[in-house]
Amino acid sequence: MLPVTTPGAEIVFEGTCNFRELGGYRGADGRHVRRGLLYRGCSLDTLQSPADRTKLESLHLREILDLRSAGEAARQPDAAVSGAHYQRICGMRYADGSEMDFSPAGIQRIAAEKAAYEAKAGHPVHDFYWFTDLYKQMPFGNPAYHELFRLLEEHRVPLLFHCTCGKDRTGIIAKISATLYEHQVNIIDISQNVMEDVFAMVMLVNIDKCTVDFNTLIDLLDKDGEELGMKIHTMHEDIFDAMHKI
């Protein structure tokens, strides 16, 4: 077990961030959540250094519940943790119960679902409000939540549950993907990471069928970045290749 800290304080790893213990919080009845039993974090594939592996092993995990989609987990599979039973049950789901997949293969459906939501509302809807509705429905009829509480009831602890990067990147991906989808830009690949507590994403796209010129696309993505409070850098492949040949 790690040293006692403030409830919810980050456990520092070299390869990731936002890994936290959930012990120490005070309940409504005045009692406190026991420490060393419940953790939340990011995908474990980035915890590769000997120091990170030693720290992770020191938690003596019995259960790891991976809340990512099948596509995300396949692209960045968790490394095995000694003594821990691993299972994956996607925590983000559509109204029909199917997984919300944030890998490149699933991005187009996310954009289509957002468009359908706006069509039903009869007006454009900011991503914040769309995801607020999704999050409101998340705990109900969700197999990932059922399994999490089953494990807790059966005292299968210490337990770690995690998604991809521990940050709310869902709205970021949805916002950018919706713009690309609207203008027939095909998403080929996406990579995501957290560097020094900053969410970073690289998206490779094909603009052969884009309905606007490249400069207009840059302006549209810049606007998305402003609304998201982040900076989006758009670069043509020819410039990228030239930079790396100098």
Wavefront OBJ file of the C-alpha trace (Angstrom):
o trace
v 0.000 0.000 0.000
v 1.193 3.519 -0.783
v 1.606 6.294 1.844
v -1.618 7.921 3.113
v -2.503 11.045 1.123
v -5.393 13.466 0.687
v -8.518 11.656 -0.631
v -8.414 11.550 -4.424
v -4.786 12.674 -4.599
v -2.898 11.576 -7.695
v -0.545 8.612 -7.467
v 2.388 9.731 -9.601
v 3.631 7.411 -12.350
v 6.254 8.164 -15.003
v 4.171 6.852 -17.886
v 0.728 8.261 -17.131
v -1.220 10.749 -15.050
v -4.535 11.074 -13.231
v -4.131 7.710 -11.497
v -5.877 8.083 -8.138
v -6.888 6.203 -5.004
v -10.517 6.662 -4.005
v -10.057 5.831 -0.323
v -10.382 8.392 2.458
v -13.568 10.087 1.285
v -16.203 10.680 3.963
v -19.619 9.105 3.437
v -23.021 10.550 4.310
v -23.069 8.514 7.538
v -19.751 9.988 8.684
v -17.684 6.898 7.999
v -14.760 6.980 5.553
v -13.998 4.823 2.528
v -11.194 2.450 3.439
v -7.871 3.150 1.791
v -5.981 0.781 -0.449
v -9.093 -0.848 -1.904
v -10.287 1.169 -4.916
v -8.336 2.944 -7.653
v -9.165 4.675 -10.929
v -6.733 5.388 -13.713
v -5.689 5.202 -17.344
v -4.776 2.415 -19.740
v -1.848 0.424 -18.388
v 0.116 0.015 -21.615
v 2.153 3.168 -20.896
v 3.389 1.897 -17.520
v 6.547 0.290 -18.869
v 9.408 1.541 -16.709
v 10.695 -0.658 -13.863
v 9.678 2.041 -11.363
v 6.117 2.185 -12.718
v 5.788 -1.595 -12.773
v 7.063 -1.857 -9.197
v 4.653 0.830 -7.982
v 1.714 -0.796 -9.791
v 2.579 -4.229 -8.377
v 2.778 -2.704 -4.876
v -0.989 -2.046 -4.996
v -1.562 -5.853 -4.899
v -4.527 -5.560 -7.266
v -6.972 -8.444 -7.411
v -9.220 -7.043 -10.133
v -8.724 -4.754 -13.142
v -11.887 -3.540 -14.876
v -11.135 -2.008 -18.273
v -13.942 0.383 -19.295
v -12.657 1.011 -22.837
v -14.260 -0.135 -26.072
v -13.001 -3.250 -27.815
v -11.333 -1.086 -30.469
v -9.419 0.997 -27.928
v -8.307 -2.019 -25.921
v -7.102 -3.816 -29.056
v -4.959 -0.837 -30.075
v -3.442 -0.330 -26.617
v -3.792 -3.589 -24.662
v -3.172 -3.559 -20.919
v -0.009 -5.238 -19.727
v -0.635 -8.159 -17.381
v -0.406 -7.391 -13.663
v 0.716 -10.187 -11.366
v -2.119 -11.575 -9.236
v -4.829 -9.464 -10.884
v -7.825 -10.784 -12.817
v -8.486 -8.649 -15.918
v -11.772 -8.100 -17.724
v -13.023 -5.514 -20.194
v -16.586 -4.155 -20.182
v -17.142 -0.916 -22.078
v -18.512 1.852 -19.854
v -19.675 4.246 -22.595
v -22.695 2.959 -24.513
v -25.284 4.142 -26.992
v -29.014 4.059 -26.272
v -29.251 0.616 -27.915
v -26.642 -0.747 -25.488
v -23.819 -1.122 -28.006
v -20.310 0.123 -27.220
v -19.309 3.704 -27.940
v -16.036 3.059 -29.744
v -13.444 5.864 -29.737
v -11.021 4.000 -31.978
v -10.836 5.144 -35.649
v -13.302 2.423 -36.662
v -16.020 3.859 -34.440
v -15.607 7.595 -34.934
v -18.047 7.899 -37.821
v -20.851 6.391 -35.776
v -20.174 8.868 -32.960
v -20.564 11.724 -35.434
v -23.733 10.151 -36.871
v -25.219 9.698 -33.374
v -24.525 13.346 -32.586
v -26.215 14.398 -35.847
v -29.259 12.266 -35.019
v -29.437 13.813 -31.541
v -29.417 17.318 -33.058
v -32.045 16.347 -35.621
v -34.333 15.147 -32.829
v -33.707 18.345 -30.859
v -34.421 20.464 -33.938
v -31.337 22.647 -33.484
v -27.539 22.410 -33.105
v -26.437 21.114 -29.695
v -23.090 21.813 -28.062
v -21.106 18.653 -27.284
v -21.203 19.519 -23.588
v -24.989 19.097 -23.461
v -24.969 15.961 -25.608
v -22.425 14.250 -23.368
v -24.220 15.520 -20.276
v -27.263 13.540 -21.411
v -25.087 10.504 -22.158
v -23.472 10.670 -18.723
v -26.880 10.980 -17.047
v -27.893 7.662 -18.603
v -24.549 5.931 -18.080
v -25.234 4.380 -14.626
v -28.550 2.782 -15.638
v -28.621 -0.676 -17.223
v -24.872 -0.481 -17.730
v -23.120 -3.879 -17.470
v -19.817 -2.208 -16.548
v -21.392 -0.551 -13.497
v -23.147 -3.787 -12.537
v -19.853 -5.656 -12.618
v -17.993 -2.952 -10.684
v -20.468 -3.073 -7.801
v -20.629 -6.872 -7.902
v -16.870 -7.016 -7.431
v -17.063 -4.550 -4.543
v -19.898 -6.483 -2.888
v -17.853 -9.683 -3.143
v -14.800 -7.893 -1.685
v -12.722 -8.473 -4.814
v -10.333 -5.732 -3.769
v -7.978 -3.970 -4.258
v -9.657 -3.069 -7.541
v -8.644 -0.737 -10.378
v -11.092 0.523 -12.976
v -9.826 2.586 -15.892
v -10.533 4.044 -19.320
v -8.025 5.327 -21.882
v -6.474 8.414 -20.348
v -8.495 9.218 -17.268
v -9.559 12.542 -18.748
v -12.804 13.597 -20.382
v -11.546 13.338 -23.948
v -14.881 12.099 -25.298
v -16.163 15.596 -26.113
v -12.861 16.507 -27.763
v -12.954 13.571 -30.172
v -16.659 13.963 -30.861
v -16.362 17.678 -31.650
v -13.469 17.302 -34.104
v -14.894 14.149 -35.685
v -18.263 15.811 -36.263
v -16.602 18.618 -38.248
v -14.591 16.156 -40.327
v -17.618 13.942 -40.924
v -19.735 16.912 -42.004
v -17.218 17.760 -44.737
v -16.542 14.152 -45.847
v -13.043 13.933 -44.403
v -12.194 10.285 -43.725
v -10.434 9.466 -40.437
v -7.668 6.926 -41.045
v -6.017 6.698 -37.654
v -6.051 8.239 -34.165
v -3.452 8.072 -31.417
v -4.040 9.460 -27.927
v -1.733 10.079 -25.000
v -1.243 12.229 -21.926
v 2.032 14.145 -21.735
v 2.807 16.044 -18.529
v -0.904 16.076 -17.612
v -1.864 17.414 -21.067
v -4.163 15.410 -23.334
v -2.569 15.054 -26.785
v -4.156 13.494 -29.834
v -2.813 12.939 -33.355
v -5.381 12.299 -36.072
v -4.485 11.146 -39.604
v -7.189 11.912 -42.176
v -7.837 11.658 -45.912
v -9.124 14.862 -47.542
v -9.558 13.526 -51.103
v -13.358 13.931 -50.885
v -13.388 16.986 -48.630
v -16.199 19.383 -49.547
v -14.240 22.519 -48.609
v -10.749 23.704 -49.506
v -7.861 22.977 -47.132
v -7.608 26.514 -45.721
v -11.322 26.537 -44.913
v -10.932 23.187 -43.156
v -8.099 24.673 -41.083
v -10.345 27.589 -40.092
v -13.161 25.243 -39.099
v -10.855 23.135 -36.929
v -9.332 26.267 -35.386
v -12.856 27.320 -34.394
v -13.454 23.894 -32.843
v -10.245 24.304 -30.874
v -11.324 27.693 -29.543
v -14.674 26.281 -28.388
v -12.899 23.355 -26.699
v -10.293 25.593 -25.075
v -7.421 23.906 -26.868
v -5.115 24.367 -29.857
v -5.544 22.299 -33.017
v -2.634 22.187 -35.481
v -3.617 21.112 -39.005
v -0.808 20.177 -41.390
v -0.863 18.831 -44.948
v 1.096 15.634 -45.542
v 3.311 17.346 -48.157
v 4.522 19.896 -45.589
v 5.000 17.207 -42.943
v 7.084 15.094 -45.337
v 9.157 18.086 -46.418
v 9.947 18.984 -42.806
v 11.302 15.542 -42.155
v 13.486 15.543 -45.271
v 15.327 18.729 -44.342
l 1 2 3 4 5 6 7 8 9 10 11 12 13 14 15 16 17 18 19 20 21 22 23 24 25 26 27 28 29 30 31 32 33 34 35 36 37 38 39 40 41 42 43 44 45 46 47 48 49 50 51 52 53 54 55 56 57 58 59 60 61 62 63 64 65 66 67 68 69 70 71 72 73 74 75 76 77 78 79 80 81 82 83 84 85 86 87 88 89 90 91 92 93 94 95 96 97 98 99 100 101 102 103 104 105 106 107 108 109 110 111 112 113 114 115 116 117 118 119 120 121 122 123 124 125 126 127 128 129 130 131 132 133 134 135 136 137 138 139 140 141 142 143 144 145 146 147 148 149 150 151 152 153 154 155 156 157 158 159 160 161 162 163 164 165 166 167 168 169 170 171 172 173 174 175 176 177 178 179 180 181 182 183 184 185 186 187 188 189 190 191 192 193 194 195 196 197 198 199 200 201 202 203 204 205 206 207 208 209 210 211 212 213 214 215 216 217 218 219 220 221 222 223 224 225 226 227 228 229 230 231 232 233 234 235 236 237 238 239 240 241 242 243 244 245 246
